[in-house]
């Protein structure tokens, strides 16, 4: 995974891609309240956006921490 991560909104989904434009995950939403969204078991647009941001932030933090914990990172030897 290459940072930074980017979040793109499409008609009924949010897609998170890395810097190499590889799609990491897709979160689908349905902006129509009521039965349709319940039957399809989808999130609202706001819920999907918040979830995409949280996951992207978690992955970024994990990747940053991994790089910081790497003893060979930045050390010539």
Secondary structure, 3 states (H helix, E strand, C coil): CCCCCEEEEECCEEEEECCCCCEEEEEEECCCCCHHHHHHCCECHHHHHHHHHHHHHHHHHHHHHHHHHCCCCCCCC
